């Protein structure tokens, strides 16, 4: 369960972080994940994914669907903290201390662009990476190779970017075998940081419309997430609100 319980709220079956980035103690060994409306709904169908999110030390609210529904259901105001936000925060801390970061996921081309950007913007950081095979499930040999790559480098921060729910489930399953202080699953941030996919501008993010701009840029890939699973998540929210307000299931 999350370490910072005083800065968490109960949200469905999870403890979601409700503080600010400045309040997170990053000196401990941590598993950091994010939750948005899509992952919240998908986890209701996938017990392994649900357990992985529940066993996060810090579960960040990465989406306006989560922040707005938290206020509707529980009357709690929480601030969205995106994967890109925690990624930048961790890089800044690594820069201060000359730390080591490892990027696990994405293509070699994307990882090369990340390396170049890290070297340019955070010269004190030691960088390593590995592009695992693109397949739904890793074999034992695949997992052994990944663990060897990570553990030989001993990163202070391991960023995992293999898309949800694969990345969260893999990190949770191998947590005790990974020689890393902080394990952070951040998915699309690899592409955002590399510049292979443009993240929406700050004005759209502040307006809570980051999701809409992402849909406009990648309609074939994103339409189902927002316009099919979005309403299903809305149904979950309304049922939970009704249950709490009227004390019924």
C-alpha positions as CSV (number, residue, x, y, z in Angstrom):
1,X,0.0,0.0,0.0
2,X,1.1,3.6,-0.5
3,X,3.8,4.9,1.9
4,X,2.4,8.4,2.1
5,X,-1.0,7.5,3.5
6,X,-1.6,10.9,5.0
7,X,-1.4,12.3,1.4
8,X,-3.7,9.7,-0.1
9,X,-7.5,9.4,-0.7
10,X,-9.5,6.3,-1.1
11,X,-10.6,6.1,-4.7
12,X,-12.6,3.0,-5.7
13,X,-10.3,0.2,-4.6
14,X,-7.1,2.3,-4.6
15,X,-5.2,4.7,-2.4
16,X,-4.5,7.6,-4.8
17,X,-1.9,10.2,-4.0
18,X,-3.5,13.6,-3.1
19,X,-0.4,15.7,-2.3
20,X,2.0,17.7,-4.6
21,X,5.2,16.5,-6.2
22,X,7.1,18.5,-3.7
23,X,5.7,16.4,-0.8
24,X,6.8,13.0,-2.2
25,X,9.8,11.5,-0.3
26,X,11.9,10.0,-3.0
27,X,14.6,8.8,-0.7
28,X,12.9,5.4,0.0
29,X,12.6,2.4,-2.3
30,X,9.4,3.1,-4.2
31,X,7.1,1.7,-6.9
32,X,5.4,4.6,-8.6
33,X,2.4,4.1,-11.0
34,X,-0.3,6.4,-12.4
35,X,-4.0,5.9,-12.8
36,X,-6.4,7.5,-15.3
37,X,-9.9,6.7,-16.3
38,X,-8.8,4.1,-18.9
39,X,-6.6,2.2,-16.5
40,X,-9.2,2.4,-13.7
41,X,-11.8,0.8,-15.9
42,X,-9.4,-1.8,-17.5
43,X,-8.2,-2.8,-14.0
44,X,-11.8,-3.6,-13.1
45,X,-11.5,-6.4,-15.8
46,X,-8.0,-7.5,-15.1
47,X,-7.2,-8.7,-11.5
48,X,-3.5,-8.7,-12.1
49,X,-3.5,-5.1,-13.3
50,X,-5.7,-4.2,-10.3
51,X,-3.3,-5.8,-7.8
52,X,-0.3,-4.0,-9.5
53,X,-2.0,-0.6,-9.0
54,X,-3.1,-1.4,-5.5
55,X,0.5,-2.4,-4.5
56,X,1.9,0.9,-5.7
57,X,3.8,2.9,-3.1
58,X,2.6,6.0,-4.8
59,X,-0.3,6.0,-7.3
60,X,-0.5,9.3,-9.1
61,X,-3.8,10.7,-10.5
62,X,-2.9,11.2,-14.1
63,X,-6.1,12.4,-15.7
64,X,-9.0,14.8,-15.3
65,X,-11.4,11.9,-15.3
66,X,-9.8,10.8,-12.0
67,X,-9.6,14.2,-10.5
68,X,-13.1,15.3,-11.4
69,X,-14.7,12.0,-10.3
70,X,-12.8,12.0,-7.0
71,X,-14.5,15.4,-6.3
72,X,-17.9,14.1,-7.4
73,X,-17.9,10.8,-5.5
74,X,-15.8,11.6,-2.4
75,X,-15.9,15.4,-2.3
76,X,-12.1,15.4,-2.4
77,X,-10.1,17.9,-4.5
78,X,-6.9,16.4,-5.9
79,X,-4.5,17.7,-8.5
80,X,-3.6,15.9,-11.6
81,X,0.1,14.7,-11.7
82,X,1.0,13.3,-15.1
83,X,3.7,10.7,-15.8
84,X,5.6,13.5,-17.6
85,X,5.6,15.5,-14.3
86,X,7.1,12.8,-12.1
87,X,9.6,12.0,-14.9
88,X,10.9,15.5,-15.0
89,X,11.0,15.7,-11.2
90,X,13.1,12.5,-11.0
91,X,15.5,13.7,-13.7
92,X,16.0,17.0,-11.8
93,X,16.8,15.0,-8.6
94,X,19.2,12.7,-10.5
95,X,20.9,15.7,-12.0
96,X,21.5,17.2,-8.5
97,X,23.1,14.0,-7.3
98,X,24.8,12.6,-10.4
99,X,22.4,9.6,-10.3
100,X,21.8,6.7,-12.7
101,X,18.6,6.2,-14.7
102,X,17.6,3.3,-16.9
103,X,14.9,3.4,-19.6
104,X,13.2,0.0,-20.2
105,X,10.9,-0.1,-23.2
106,X,10.3,1.5,-26.6
107,X,12.4,1.1,-29.7
108,X,16.2,1.6,-30.0
109,X,15.5,4.7,-32.1
110,X,13.4,6.2,-29.4
111,X,15.9,5.3,-26.7
112,X,18.7,6.9,-28.7
113,X,16.8,10.1,-28.9
114,X,16.1,10.0,-25.1
115,X,19.8,9.4,-24.5
116,X,20.8,12.4,-26.6
117,X,18.3,14.6,-24.8
118,X,19.4,13.4,-21.4
119,X,23.1,14.1,-22.3
120,X,22.2,17.6,-23.5
121,X,19.9,18.6,-20.7
122,X,21.1,16.6,-17.7
123,X,24.8,16.2,-18.2
124,X,25.4,14.8,-14.7
125,X,23.0,11.8,-15.2
126,X,24.4,8.4,-16.1
127,X,22.2,6.8,-18.7
128,X,21.4,3.3,-19.8
129,X,18.6,1.6,-21.6
130,X,17.2,-1.6,-23.1
131,X,14.6,-2.2,-25.8
132,X,12.8,-5.5,-25.0
133,X,11.1,-7.6,-27.6
134,X,7.8,-6.3,-28.8
135,X,5.5,-9.1,-27.8
136,X,2.5,-9.5,-25.5
137,X,4.3,-11.7,-23.0
138,X,8.0,-12.2,-22.3
139,X,9.6,-15.6,-22.1
140,X,11.8,-16.6,-19.1
141,X,14.8,-15.9,-21.3
142,X,13.5,-12.5,-22.1
143,X,12.9,-11.7,-18.4
144,X,16.4,-12.9,-17.5
145,X,18.0,-10.7,-20.1
146,X,16.0,-7.7,-18.9
147,X,16.9,-8.3,-15.3
148,X,20.6,-8.7,-16.2
149,X,20.6,-5.5,-18.2
150,X,19.0,-3.5,-15.4
151,X,20.8,-5.0,-12.5
152,X,24.2,-4.7,-14.0
153,X,23.7,-0.9,-14.2
154,X,22.1,-0.6,-10.7
155,X,20.0,2.5,-11.5
156,X,18.7,4.8,-8.9
157,X,15.6,5.2,-11.1
158,X,14.2,2.7,-13.5
159,X,11.6,4.1,-16.0
160,X,9.4,1.4,-17.5
161,X,7.6,2.3,-20.7
162,X,5.8,-0.8,-22.2
163,X,2.2,0.6,-22.1
164,X,-0.5,-0.3,-19.6
165,X,-1.2,-2.8,-18.2
166,X,1.9,-4.7,-19.3
167,X,4.4,-2.3,-17.7
168,X,2.7,-2.2,-14.3
169,X,2.1,-5.9,-14.1
170,X,5.7,-6.7,-15.2
171,X,7.2,-4.2,-12.7
172,X,5.1,-5.6,-9.9
173,X,6.0,-9.2,-10.7
174,X,9.7,-8.5,-10.8
175,X,10.0,-5.7,-8.2
176,X,12.0,-7.8,-5.7
177,X,14.4,-9.0,-8.4
178,X,15.2,-5.5,-9.7
179,X,18.2,-3.6,-8.2
180,X,16.7,-0.2,-8.5
181,X,15.7,2.3,-5.9
182,X,12.7,3.8,-7.7
183,X,10.6,1.9,-10.3
184,X,8.4,4.3,-12.3
185,X,6.0,3.1,-15.0
186,X,5.3,6.0,-17.3
187,X,4.2,4.6,-20.7
188,X,3.8,7.3,-23.3
189,X,6.3,9.6,-21.6
190,X,9.1,7.8,-23.5
191,X,7.7,9.1,-26.8
192,X,6.8,12.5,-25.4
193,X,10.4,13.0,-24.1
194,X,12.0,11.6,-27.2
195,X,9.9,13.9,-29.4
196,X,8.5,11.0,-31.5
197,X,5.1,12.0,-30.3
198,X,4.2,15.7,-29.4
199,X,2.6,16.2,-26.0
200,X,-0.2,18.8,-26.1
201,X,0.8,22.3,-25.1
202,X,0.5,23.6,-21.6
203,X,-2.6,25.6,-22.3
204,X,-4.6,22.4,-23.3
205,X,-3.2,20.6,-20.2
206,X,-4.3,23.4,-17.9
207,X,-7.8,23.4,-19.5
208,X,-8.1,19.6,-18.9
209,X,-8.2,19.0,-22.6
210,X,-4.9,17.1,-23.1
211,X,-6.9,14.0,-23.9
212,X,-8.8,15.7,-26.7
213,X,-5.7,17.0,-28.4
214,X,-4.2,13.5,-28.2
215,X,-7.3,12.1,-29.8
216,X,-7.1,14.7,-32.6
217,X,-3.5,13.7,-33.3
218,X,-4.0,10.0,-33.2
219,X,-7.7,9.3,-33.7
220,X,-7.3,5.7,-34.9
221,X,-5.4,4.7,-31.8
222,X,-7.1,6.9,-29.2
223,X,-10.8,6.9,-30.2
224,X,-11.7,3.7,-28.4
225,X,-9.9,4.8,-25.2
226,X,-11.8,8.0,-24.9
227,X,-15.2,7.4,-26.6
228,X,-15.8,3.7,-25.8
229,X,-14.0,3.1,-22.5
230,X,-14.7,6.7,-21.4
231,X,-18.4,6.2,-21.1
232,X,-17.9,2.8,-19.5
233,X,-15.7,4.6,-16.9
234,X,-18.5,7.2,-16.5
235,X,-20.9,4.4,-15.7
236,X,-18.5,3.1,-13.0
237,X,-18.4,6.6,-11.5
238,X,-22.1,7.1,-11.4
239,X,-22.7,3.7,-9.8
240,X,-20.1,4.5,-7.1
241,X,-21.6,7.9,-6.5
242,X,-25.1,6.4,-6.2
243,X,-23.9,3.7,-3.8
244,X,-22.2,6.3,-1.5
245,X,-24.9,8.9,-1.6
246,X,-27.8,6.5,-1.0
247,X,-26.0,3.7,0.8
248,X,-27.0,1.2,-1.9
249,X,-25.1,-1.2,-4.1
